[in-house]
Amino acid sequence: MPLDINLFRIDRGGDPDKIRESQRRRFASVELVDDIIEKDNLWRQVTGDIDNLKKERNAIQKQVGIKKKAKEECEDMVQQIQQITNTIEQKEAEKENLKVLIDSMVGKVGNLVDLTVPVSKDEDKDNAVVSTWGNPRDPAGLLNHHDLLWRIGGYEPERGVGVAGHRAYFLRDVGVLLNQAFINYGISFLRQRQYCCLQPPYFMKKSVMSGVAQLEQFDEELYKVSGDGEDKYLIATSEQPICGYHMGEWLEEKSLPLRYCGISTCFRKEAGSHGKDTWGIFRVHQFEKVEQFVICEGDLEKSQKLQEEMSHAAEEFYQSLGFPYRVINIVTGALNNAAIRKFDLECWFPGYNAYRELVSCSNCTDYQSRAMEIRSGIKKLGETEKKYVHMLNATLCATGRAICCLLETYQEPNGVRIPDVLVPFMGGITFLPFVRDSKNAPSIPQSVSTKKPKDEKKSSEETTSTADTPESALVAAITAKGDEIRTLKAAKADKATVTAKVEELNALKNEYQTLTGKPYAPPGSTAKSTPAATPAPTASAAPALPQASAPTGPEAELLQSITTVGEEVRTLKAAKADKDTIKAKVDELLALKTRYQELTGHAPGQTAAAAPTDSKPKSDKKEAKNAKSESKAAPAKKEEKATPAPAAKPAVVSAPKPPASVWVNGKLDLPSLEAKLKVFSYVAGYEPTAEDNRVLAAIEALGNTNFTTNPQTTRWLRNITSFSAEERATWN
């Protein structure tokens, strides 16, 4: 039980008003406290009735003994004893049911909030800044971490999505080195401060997890693992299993405090974060983390001092890395039930032009130790309460986010510099050069003479029979898996089972494409013809791609407002609020987007070059039309290359600039889409938007998703369809 039930009992020294005030400050139910007191009074009354009935039964049993010795009639008294016994059994059952109900209700009441915590529900406005360190780097001209991690060859997001779905990725080469360097530096850092390292189990029994995780975490955060007896849950942080490390134990006070360094992979569904941080590795389903965990005596003054010590340790860690940061005191409305106070350390991300959370440090007092039955010392004469230990936890380093911050903080024109303190853990590497172009840059030009023979060779291979080959085996496996999915859907199997099979099917199709160099098409099907690829636009005809830069001033303020209101709309929809409330917020969001487009000339999430052509003035459209007709009248140059001079040096084809729109006369133009996706991850840029949904609907209307000659479109389709329909519905 997280809170001591005696806190609700005035006659046992409790203070219900103190609990009510804490609930009010948390913006949680105050009425719940009164309901608990009412049920507890009933439980105590039933307990008293049982005691009285037992006393009455004992008295009658004594009289029966006397009568039997005297050989007197006592049958009526024996029946009376049986009736009392039956009543006691009924009361015992009622008492047990009340206890289960009360324990469940008490588990929903939050820990008593510390008076130093700012009272508010608005984290963005009212979190109190405790301290700051360092000079934030000017964001002008800097890149985001996902672009930098790609350039240094550190990760493969699309291959990860193909294997494991949304928010999955492969760390690669120097990305792996960075991840391990942060883990090993974190271990070394905490061992110097007398922390004992623990690498815990990665899943927990539900009976134990329910003692340390809130009910909503089971739905929004935790992955369930089935198959071997009792269901288990993958850990979201090493704090959870370490809470149970001393479960059921009595700890000697002289051995406290105990300091543990938890090292683990963490797994989170991020169900409440649809649409947030969808690119890069900042918010993902799987990541590594080094955690501080401390157990101390059940003394509030001591645990508060230890919380500050743990927060200061995290500050020293990021000072050593040279990451500018601020420490904030989180508002009451954002605290989880266990914490009485929480400090977050937010580091400066110049690519984001914002502070982002890297550390969370909480004092949970005895809230978790009561559930785990971990006590300290021996109850002395006159003491009425059990003595439970206090538990505190603090992130030291979530490696994915630390990598993101390092990349943005130490980026240079040709690569990323490694901070000195991390060099020994990187095997002496001091600089990570860019090894490939950014995704927002044109692809590296290739000569005609080197590309053509490769295409011809591929064409000849495609005509070869695939009977009794790995290709035919994959076709058979894909067909069987498709039949299995159709059977499950017909049987109305649960969503998780169907989703798992669909992911297996997608993995097989990806394997097929890797093997054959073309997307999978069912045997006997014929791909619908797609529009012929148009000639690459010349440098004079194509708009130049503007240099990406972080928005500032009114544009940045409007973007922040659009993001905030968008989150409010999604929250209202998730809570199934009334239509009028949602409509009002949607209208507010549309008005903000209109103001943004009037200010910048393009929609949020698009660059000026990516704005739809429909937004151009009529005069511009007319000029474009005239230019197009002139280009048609001009002789086609592609026919002249049929007889090139034998000794001529291979010509280099200039990489085309991305088209301004993928729509021509209101219809989807596949060559334009392919060209656009050579530059951007999504149709409108680096984040999914409603435009991706529009294009997906147009492709589905074509009835064909096998684009052998459109590899970027195939990649985009694989990525987009890894999102659920519910997730896609939130894109603005």
VOGU-3710 file (C-alpha; in Angstrom, 3 decimals, decimal comma):
1> mpldinlfri> 0,000/0,000/0,000  1,699/3,244/-1,132  0,360/5,505/1,674  -0,021/4,393/5,291  -3,733/3,886/5,989  -3,197/5,471/9,407  -2,658/8,818/7,644  -6,393/8,742/6,885  -7,324/8,017/10,553  -7,505/11,001/12,893
11> drggdpdkir> -7,655/8,770/16,000  -4,364/7,124/14,953  -2,516/10,424/14,561  -3,374/10,843/10,872  -4,226/14,082/9,089  -6,764/13,623/6,258  -6,737/17,381/5,562  -3,043/17,128/4,707  -3,829/14,421/2,138  -6,724/16,447/0,721
21> esqrrrfasv> -4,462/19,486/0,307  -1,819/17,368/-1,443  -4,444/16,013/-3,839  -5,698/19,535/-4,508  -2,153/20,685/-5,296  -1,759/17,732/-7,664  -5,060/18,617/-9,378  -6,219/15,120/-8,443  -9,431/13,860/-6,833  -9,996/15,217/-3,300
31> elvddiiekd> -13,262/13,264/-3,041  -11,258/10,035/-3,255  -9,840/10,757/0,218  -13,356/10,986/1,692  -14,392/7,766/-0,077  -11,389/5,970/1,419  -12,205/7,235/4,916  -15,818/6,079/4,513  -14,792/2,580/3,359  -12,105/2,372/6,052
41> nlwrqvtgdi> -14,654/3,243/8,767  -16,882/0,473/7,439  -13,906/-1,950/7,420  -13,092/-1,045/11,027  -16,743/-1,482/12,019  -16,891/-4,938/10,404  -13,610/-5,840/12,106  -15,117/-4,780/15,460  -18,270/-6,815/14,774  -16,148/-9,891/14,082
51> dnlkkernai> -14,225/-9,429/17,359  -17,489/-9,061/19,301  -19,007/-12,130/17,649  -15,927/-14,181/18,518  -16,144/-13,074/22,143  -19,850/-13,996/22,237  -19,121/-17,392/20,692  -16,336/-18,075/23,211  -18,658/-17,230/26,119  -21,368/-19,591/24,867
61> qkqvgikkka> -18,801/-22,343/24,258  -17,751/-22,114/27,913  -21,393/-22,500/29,004  -21,801/-25,496/26,707  -18,745/-27,102/28,323  -20,218/-26,619/31,781  -23,622/-28,040/30,761  -22,043/-31,069/29,113  -20,080/-31,848/32,267  -23,321/-31,635/34,223
71> keecedmvqq> -25,007/-33,775/31,550  -27,590/-31,083/30,911  -29,399/-30,355/27,634  -27,544/-27,691/25,508  -28,576/-28,389/21,908  -30,043/-24,895/21,463  -26,726/-23,362/22,555  -24,782/-25,539/20,064  -27,050/-24,277/17,270  -26,488/-20,709/18,458
81> iqqitntieq> -22,703/-21,253/18,196  -23,132/-22,513/14,621  -25,196/-19,469/13,678  -22,562/-17,142/15,115  -19,819/-19,020/13,227  -21,749/-18,608/9,954  -22,143/-14,880/10,615  -18,414/-14,544/11,352  -17,569/-16,221/8,038  -19,837/-13,780/6,173
91> keaekenlkv> -18,269/-10,831/7,988  -14,754/-12,104/7,243  -15,556/-12,248/3,523  -17,011/-8,722/3,675  -13,902/-7,525/5,517  -11,554/-9,033/2,917  -13,496/-7,491/0,013  -13,373/-4,101/1,718  -9,618/-4,403/2,220  -9,027/-5,158/-1,467
101> lidsmvgkvg> -11,195/-2,161/-2,419  -9,470/0,176/0,065  -5,974/-0,892/-1,031  -6,938/-0,206/-4,648  -8,330/3,231/-3,773  -5,320/4,194/-1,626  -3,041/3,162/-4,515  -4,608/5,945/-6,604  -3,730/8,663/-4,081  -0,444/10,410/-4,786
111> nlvdltvpvs> 2,409/10,816/-2,316  2,283/13,969/-0,159  3,671/16,749/-2,366  6,568/18,767/-0,993  5,704/22,393/-0,246  8,579/23,663/-2,419  6,979/22,307/-5,616  5,273/24,964/-7,817  1,508/24,427/-7,989  0,372/24,277/-11,616
121> kdedkdnavv> -0,714/21,945/-14,421  1,244/23,851/-17,079  4,816/22,535/-17,405  5,680/24,876/-20,265  4,920/28,034/-18,311  5,318/27,288/-14,613  8,230/24,881/-14,043  10,601/26,747/-11,710  14,210/27,166/-12,891  16,502/26,126/-10,026
131> stwgnprdpa> 19,893/26,664/-11,705  21,590/27,074/-15,092  25,080/26,315/-16,422  27,004/27,027/-19,619  26,434/29,281/-22,620  23,863/27,956/-25,104  25,265/27,795/-28,636  23,718/30,036/-31,287  21,449/27,792/-33,420  21,915/29,765/-36,637
141> gllnhhdllw> 22,965/27,474/-39,495  23,214/24,360/-37,294  21,788/20,929/-38,099  19,485/18,629/-36,129  20,821/15,483/-34,513  19,048/13,102/-36,903  20,747/14,706/-39,902  24,127/14,682/-38,138  23,801/11,058/-37,023  23,008/10,122/-40,616
151> riggyeperg> 25,964/12,098/-42,010  28,513/10,415/-39,722  27,090/7,012/-40,721  25,817/6,403/-37,193  22,347/4,957/-37,769  19,902/3,453/-40,247  16,346/4,542/-39,388  14,509/3,173/-42,417  16,099/-0,263/-42,162  15,084/-0,310/-38,493
161> vgvaghrayf> 11,492/0,581/-39,391  11,480/-2,201/-41,971  12,495/-4,741/-39,339  10,664/-3,562/-36,209  8,178/-0,834/-37,165  7,704/2,787/-36,121  10,490/4,478/-34,067  12,856/1,516/-34,646  16,426/1,982/-35,876  19,808/0,325/-36,254
171> lrdvgvllnq> 22,753/2,019/-34,560  25,705/1,617/-36,879  29,479/1,904/-36,563  30,299/5,189/-34,779  26,716/5,328/-33,473  27,398/2,094/-31,586  30,716/3,470/-30,318  29,013/6,601/-28,986  26,307/4,538/-27,273  28,816/2,262/-25,536
181> afinygisfl> 31,070/5,208/-24,652  28,245/6,918/-22,750  27,400/3,678/-20,920  31,007/3,037/-19,892  31,671/6,646/-18,928  28,473/6,650/-16,844  29,545/3,480/-15,023  33,019/4,897/-14,357  31,538/8,203/-13,169  29,209/6,579/-10,607
191> rqrqycclqp> 31,702/3,975/-9,385  33,987/6,846/-8,367  31,082/8,015/-6,178  30,703/4,650/-4,391  27,773/3,348/-6,451  27,409/-0,436/-6,815  26,579/-1,492/-10,393  23,445/-3,575/-11,053  22,304/-4,963/-14,388  18,716/-6,068/-13,698
201> pyfmkksvms> 16,315/-8,468/-15,422  14,688/-6,814/-18,427  11,190/-8,034/-17,568  9,182/-8,267/-14,343  6,228/-10,196/-12,973  2,988/-8,223/-13,030  2,558/-8,685/-9,280  5,866/-6,877/-8,694  5,529/-4,302/-11,479  2,115/-3,219/-10,145
211> gvaqleqfde> 3,834/-2,172/-6,908  6,113/0,321/-8,645  4,198/1,417/-11,781  0,990/3,404/-12,028  -2,072/1,895/-13,688  -1,873/4,185/-16,744  1,752/3,108/-17,334  0,524/-0,416/-18,151  -1,494/1,017/-21,065  0,762/3,851/-22,300
221> elykvsgdge> 4,286/2,683/-21,506  4,805/-1,002/-20,724  5,146/-3,881/-23,180  3,588/-7,173/-22,045  5,461/-10,454/-22,625  3,445/-13,696/-22,714  4,229/-17,339/-23,177  5,753/-18,776/-19,989  3,256/-18,950/-17,140  2,475/-15,577/-15,564
231> dkyliatseq> 2,474/-12,576/-17,907  5,519/-10,355/-17,536  6,307/-6,767/-18,510  9,414/-5,313/-20,143  11,026/-2,665/-17,938  10,736/1,020/-18,861  13,659/1,888/-16,564  16,034/-0,031/-14,274  14,417/1,842/-11,364  11,507/-0,611/-11,566
241> picgyhmgew> 13,375/-3,904/-10,977  15,819/-2,271/-8,525  12,806/-1,249/-6,410  12,260/-4,977/-5,860  15,947/-5,833/-5,279  15,479/-5,863/-1,452  11,802/-6,890/-1,558  10,567/-8,174/1,826  13,876/-7,396/3,594  14,786/-5,567/6,819
251> leekslplry> 17,836/-3,378/6,246  20,168/-2,307/9,031  20,228/1,465/9,400  24,025/1,465/9,691  24,237/-0,018/6,157  22,305/2,923/4,682  22,355/4,731/2,337  22,733/2,124/-0,407  23,741/3,559/-3,786  23,088/1,554/-6,952
261> cgistcfrke> 24,068/2,252/-10,563  21,484/0,573/-12,796  22,535/-0,275/-16,363  19,847/-1,590/-18,680  18,056/-1,465/-21,979  14,661/0,200/-21,525  11,445/-0,431/-23,466  8,580/2,057/-23,780  5,490/2,030/-25,969  5,287/5,858/-26,022
271> agshgkdtwg> 1,553/5,440/-26,629  0,871/8,930/-25,296  3,443/10,539/-27,605  1,928/10,124/-31,089  3,393/12,703/-33,442  6,087/13,867/-30,991  9,771/13,633/-31,963  9,044/11,208/-34,789  12,503/11,540/-36,347  15,917/10,541/-35,019
281> ifrvhqfekv> 16,576/8,685/-31,763  15,380/11,245/-29,193  12,080/9,455/-28,423  12,168/5,750/-29,269  10,789/2,422/-28,069  14,166/0,943/-27,060  17,209/2,656/-25,575  20,000/2,235/-23,008  20,155/4,106/-19,719  22,473/4,479/-16,730
291> eqfvicegdl> 20,418/5,190/-13,596  21,139/6,395/-10,066  19,099/4,625/-7,361  19,482/5,304/-3,633  17,886/3,688/-0,559  18,126/5,581/2,738  16,543/5,785/6,187  12,909/6,832/6,368  13,815/10,386/7,320  12,496/13,161/5,053
301> eksqklqeem> 15,323/15,564/5,821  17,924/12,933/4,876  16,171/11,858/1,676  15,732/15,475/0,530  19,473/16,088/0,952  20,230/12,904/-0,998  17,941/14,048/-3,823  19,958/17,250/-4,117  23,181/15,196/-4,042  21,940/13,002/-6,904
311> shaaeefyqs> 20,861/16,037/-8,918  24,277/17,627/-8,377  25,971/14,410/-9,564  24,006/14,622/-12,820  25,019/18,284/-13,157  28,701/17,362/-12,743  28,304/14,647/-15,394  26,965/17,067/-18,012  29,378/19,817/-17,008  32,200/17,358/-17,742
321> lgfpyrvini> 30,690/16,818/-21,211  30,303/20,565/-21,783  26,525/20,466/-22,349  24,837/23,745/-21,282  21,768/22,988/-19,140  19,165/24,207/-16,715  17,644/22,408/-13,704  13,911/22,859/-13,162  11,512/22,013/-10,340  8,582/20,216/-12,017
331> vtgalnnaai> 5,047/21,498/-11,311  2,682/19,488/-9,102  0,321/18,591/-11,938  3,112/16,785/-13,835  4,407/14,651/-10,933  3,807/10,912/-10,959  2,040/9,475/-7,906  5,224/8,231/-6,225  7,266/11,456/-6,310  6,925/14,230/-3,741
341> rkfdlecwfp> 9,362/16,390/-5,727  11,105/16,014/-9,083  14,026/17,891/-10,605  14,574/17,695/-14,364  17,893/18,584/-15,981  17,332/19,940/-19,482  20,286/20,335/-21,825  20,489/22,862/-24,630  19,926/21,451/-28,120  21,105/24,108/-30,587
351> gynayrelvs> 19,653/22,170/-33,543  16,235/22,259/-31,873  16,848/25,777/-30,509  15,398/24,536/-27,201  16,144/22,890/-23,863  15,211/19,184/-23,785  15,003/16,787/-20,836  17,953/14,456/-20,243  17,614/13,781/-16,493  14,708/13,203/-14,118
361> csnctdyqsr> 15,484/13,045/-10,375  12,693/12,040/-7,936  12,287/11,555/-4,189  9,609/8,877/-3,710  10,052/8,620/0,120  8,387/5,380/1,364  5,729/5,200/-1,374  7,440/2,345/-3,260  9,090/0,664/-0,254  5,669/0,080/1,357
371> ameirsgikk> 4,548/-1,798/-1,742  7,806/-3,821/-1,695  7,782/-4,252/2,132  11,341/-2,975/2,577  11,913/-1,762/6,150  14,817/-0,486/8,179  15,807/-0,709/11,836  13,767/-2,234/14,619  10,522/-0,771/15,970  11,286/0,638/19,398
381> lgetekkyvh> 9,099/0,538/22,494  6,260/3,025/22,190  6,474/3,352/18,389  3,224/2,514/16,598  4,337/2,645/12,955  6,558/0,390/10,870  9,720/2,077/9,612  10,043/1,888/5,845  13,076/3,042/3,872  12,977/5,990/1,470
391> mlnatlcatg> 13,761/5,400/-2,220  15,136/7,913/-4,727  15,927/7,614/-8,431  17,645/9,826/-11,004  18,735/9,386/-14,594  22,444/9,793/-15,099  22,504/9,172/-18,846  19,861/8,055/-21,337  22,374/7,298/-24,075  20,191/8,069/-27,100
401> raiccllety> 19,356/11,571/-25,923  22,949/12,169/-24,817  24,131/11,238/-28,336  21,616/13,709/-29,806  22,874/16,522/-27,568  26,536/15,749/-28,264  25,996/15,822/-32,021  24,190/19,159/-31,968  26,564/20,745/-29,429  29,874/19,677/-31,020
411> qepngvripd> 28,983/19,804/-34,731  31,470/21,404/-37,118  31,334/22,027/-40,894  32,960/18,664/-41,718  31,880/16,454/-38,826  31,453/16,204/-35,067  34,124/16,694/-32,415  34,227/14,336/-29,397  34,412/16,029/-25,955  37,719/15,320/-24,213
421> vlvpfmggit> 36,222/13,367/-21,310  34,641/10,852/-23,726  37,723/10,276/-25,911  39,185/7,421/-23,749  35,846/5,592/-24,027  35,850/6,073/-27,819  39,160/4,262/-28,262  41,011/7,542/-28,733  38,743/8,864/-31,514  38,547/12,663/-31,301
431> flpfvrdskn> 36,575/13,543/-34,450  33,783/11,892/-36,457  33,875/13,100/-40,075  30,827/13,214/-42,324  30,938/10,090/-44,503  27,793/10,612/-46,570  25,602/13,434/-47,788  22,750/14,838/-45,786  19,319/13,585/-46,701  18,380/17,145/-47,652
441> apsipqsvst> 21,245/17,400/-50,177  21,223/16,153/-53,801  22,545/12,646/-54,262  26,145/12,185/-55,418  26,259/12,464/-59,256  26,979/9,303/-61,228  28,291/9,023/-64,791  26,052/7,659/-67,525  28,676/5,165/-68,694  28,996/3,493/-65,278
451> kkpkdekkss> 25,266/3,314/-64,553  23,954/1,967/-67,866  25,779/-1,397/-67,933  24,543/-2,072/-64,376  20,924/-1,505/-65,480  21,421/-3,767/-68,504  22,867/-6,517/-66,347  19,939/-6,217/-63,961  17,432/-6,489/-66,831  19,002/-9,715/-68,038
461> eettstadtp> 18,932/-11,145/-64,532  15,246/-10,332/-64,153  14,392/-12,548/-67,134  16,083/-15,594/-65,592  13,814/-18,265/-64,180  13,542/-18,231/-60,395  12,367/-21,800/-59,924  14,046/-23,650/-57,075  15,925/-20,533/-55,965  15,979/-18,457/-52,768
471> esalvaaita> 13,600/-16,074/-54,586  10,975/-18,780/-55,107  11,333/-19,849/-51,468  10,660/-16,278/-50,343  7,635/-16,011/-52,649  6,226/-19,184/-51,070  6,886/-17,840/-47,547  5,239/-14,487/-48,354  2,185/-16,223/-49,843  1,833/-18,475/-46,785
481> kgdeirtlka> 2,180/-15,548/-44,383  -0,439/-13,562/-46,323  -2,856/-16,517/-46,092  -2,190/-16,725/-42,358  -3,021/-13,024/-41,893  -6,240/-13,335/-43,879  -7,254/-16,308/-41,720  -6,572/-14,333/-38,523  -8,597/-11,356/-39,787  -11,493/-13,614/-40,754
491> akadkatvta> -11,397/-15,129/-37,250  -11,341/-11,579/-35,783  -8,109/-12,224/-33,889  -6,832/-9,546/-31,509  -5,045/-6,526/-33,005  -1,648/-7,330/-31,421  -1,563/-10,821/-32,988  -2,492/-9,517/-36,441  0,008/-6,643/-36,180  2,817/-9,053/-35,278
501> kveelnalkn> 2,056/-11,198/-38,343  1,869/-8,139/-40,612  5,317/-7,078/-39,377  6,620/-10,577/-40,180  5,115/-10,267/-43,676  6,742/-6,865/-44,215  10,102/-8,277/-43,101  9,787/-11,077/-45,683  8,927/-8,545/-48,407  11,927/-6,433/-47,435
511> eyqtltgkpy> 14,121/-9,540/-47,624  12,689/-10,246/-51,085  13,494/-6,722/-52,276  17,036/-6,965/-50,878  17,555/-10,261/-52,710  15,983/-9,329/-56,064  16,381/-5,562/-56,202  12,655/-5,066/-56,830  9,529/-4,858/-54,625  7,488/-8,010/-54,184
521> appgstakst> 4,515/-8,508/-56,535  2,112/-11,470/-56,187  2,729/-14,247/-58,750  0,715/-13,694/-61,920  0,013/-10,022/-61,196  0,958/-7,280/-63,632  2,012/-3,889/-62,437  -0,064/-1,004/-63,710  1,768/1,365/-65,914  3,074/4,460/-64,243
531> paatpaptas> 3,671/7,794/-65,910  6,973/7,942/-67,760  9,734/9,703/-65,922  10,053/13,300/-67,031  13,475/14,692/-67,920  15,379/16,131/-64,992  14,703/19,887/-64,792  17,589/22,134/-65,677  19,203/24,391/-63,122  17,320/27,371/-64,551
541> aapalpqasa> 13,924/25,664/-64,473  14,059/24,138/-60,972  13,732/26,250/-57,817  16,858/26,261/-55,669  16,557/24,403/-52,360  16,881/26,979/-49,573  19,432/26,472/-46,812  17,604/25,113/-43,758  17,747/27,379/-40,746  16,039/27,418/-37,375
551> ptgpeaellq> 12,916/29,656/-37,268  13,170/32,742/-35,114  11,011/35,642/-33,966  7,264/35,585/-34,782  7,689/32,468/-36,960  9,166/30,473/-34,056  6,435/31,721/-31,686  3,701/30,706/-34,117  5,266/27,256/-34,603  5,373/26,765/-30,829
561> sittvgeevr> 1,707/27,817/-30,547  0,723/25,455/-33,377  2,550/22,577/-31,656  0,939/23,329/-28,276  -2,615/23,629/-29,638  -2,081/20,516/-31,771  -1,144/18,570/-28,630  -4,268/19,918/-26,904  -6,432/18,720/-29,800  -4,885/15,233/-29,641
571> tlkaakadkd> -5,358/15,120/-25,852  -9,014/16,121/-26,160  -9,614/13,469/-28,828  -7,908/10,808/-26,726  -10,066/11,812/-23,726  -13,181/11,707/-25,973  -14,142/15,268/-25,099  -17,374/16,736/-26,484  -17,393/17,785/-30,150  -17,880/21,501/-29,447
581> tikakvdell> -14,757/21,644/-27,272  -12,687/19,806/-29,885  -14,082/21,960/-32,728  -13,171/25,140/-30,873  -9,580/23,955/-30,495  -9,397/22,800/-34,127  -10,642/26,234/-35,254  -7,946/27,836/-33,096  -5,325/25,560/-34,677  -6,477/26,381/-38,215
591> alktryqelt> -6,371/30,101/-37,457  -2,775/29,775/-36,210  -1,765/27,856/-39,348  -3,391/30,503/-41,544  -1,463/33,252/-39,726  1,750/31,238/-40,162  1,197/30,786/-43,913  0,391/34,493/-44,304  3,635/35,338/-42,479  5,987/32,862/-44,202
601> ghapgqtaaa> 4,319/32,082/-47,517  4,258/28,335/-46,817  2,504/25,858/-44,521  3,989/24,660/-41,196  6,374/21,735/-41,735  7,275/22,887/-45,263  10,133/24,954/-46,548  9,371/27,778/-48,946  10,510/25,528/-51,809  8,177/22,745/-50,685
611> aptdskpksd> 5,035/24,907/-50,583  2,237/23,671/-52,892  2,171/25,229/-56,333  -1,511/26,048/-55,859  -0,466/28,853/-53,513  1,424/30,689/-56,295  -0,040/33,880/-57,785  -1,788/33,434/-61,123  0,954/35,320/-62,907  3,528/32,849/-61,648
621> kkeaknakse> 1,394/29,951/-62,845  1,066/31,521/-66,263  4,831/32,011/-66,540  5,407/28,416/-65,498  2,909/27,257/-68,131  4,615/29,312/-70,844  8,002/27,931/-69,797  6,607/24,445/-70,008  5,210/24,975/-73,516  8,536/26,446/-74,645
631> skaapakkee> 10,399/23,440/-73,322  8,055/21,159/-75,281  8,696/23,124/-78,463  12,452/22,853/-78,027  14,150/19,800/-79,584  14,504/16,881/-77,143  18,137/16,556/-76,112  17,775/13,001/-74,866  17,479/11,739/-78,464  20,835/13,286/-79,391
641> katpapaakp> 22,755/11,039/-77,004  21,923/7,919/-79,028  25,232/8,191/-80,943  27,813/9,584/-78,534  31,434/10,019/-79,663  33,330/6,822/-78,764  36,237/8,625/-77,140  34,127/11,141/-75,270  34,597/11,416/-71,516  31,533/10,101/-69,639
651> avvsapkppa> 29,120/12,932/-68,961  28,055/13,600/-65,378  24,333/13,910/-64,790  23,486/16,812/-62,488  21,324/15,803/-59,546  17,810/17,274/-59,931  16,454/19,765/-57,416  13,294/18,684/-55,567  10,057/19,699/-57,282  7,875/22,281/-55,565
661> svwvngkldl> 4,829/19,999/-55,675  3,977/16,374/-56,335  0,629/17,316/-57,879  0,053/18,120/-61,550  -3,416/19,360/-62,523  -4,757/17,993/-59,278  -3,357/14,490/-59,878  -0,444/12,780/-58,154  2,684/12,824/-60,340  4,791/9,796/-59,422
671> psleaklkvf> 8,080/11,020/-60,948  7,754/14,249/-58,934  7,037/12,249/-55,793  10,130/10,094/-56,406  12,273/13,194/-56,913  10,868/14,825/-53,779  11,578/11,731/-51,678  15,181/11,651/-52,830  15,608/14,815/-50,764  13,134/14,517/-47,909
681> syvagyepta> 12,093/11,707/-45,574  8,436/12,677/-45,987  6,471/14,517/-48,644  6,617/17,898/-46,876  9,985/17,595/-45,154  11,433/15,655/-42,229  8,192/15,132/-40,279  5,049/13,295/-41,373  2,118/15,609/-42,120  -1,405/15,445/-43,506
691> ednrvlaaie> 0,165/15,746/-46,977  1,608/12,218/-46,522  -1,915/10,928/-45,846  -3,191/12,687/-48,977  -0,465/11,147/-51,142  -0,967/7,701/-49,573  -4,691/7,873/-50,362  -3,892/8,784/-53,975  -1,492/5,834/-54,311  -4,024/3,426/-52,803
701> algntnfttn> -6,571/4,711/-55,307  -4,167/3,686/-58,097  -4,440/0,123/-56,819  -0,721/-0,467/-57,150  2,091/-0,091/-54,610  4,794/-2,002/-56,496  7,071/0,735/-57,851  10,057/-1,151/-59,221  11,500/1,997/-60,788  10,652/4,194/-57,797
711> pqttrwlrni> 12,825/2,971/-54,877  12,382/6,146/-52,795  8,604/5,909/-53,085  8,820/2,245/-52,035  10,955/3,235/-49,026  8,487/5,992/-48,115  5,510/3,625/-48,407  7,178/1,065/-46,146  7,817/3,786/-43,564  4,369/5,428/-43,752
721> tsfsaeerat> 2,444/2,161/-43,497  4,400/1,240/-40,346  2,308/3,907/-38,567  -1,127/2,908/-37,336  -4,241/4,603/-38,720  -4,720/6,260/-35,316  -1,208/7,739/-35,465  -1,664/8,977/-39,027  -4,925/10,672/-38,034  -3,008/12,980/-35,659
731> wn> -0,758/14,446/-38,386  -1,487/18,087/-39,119
//
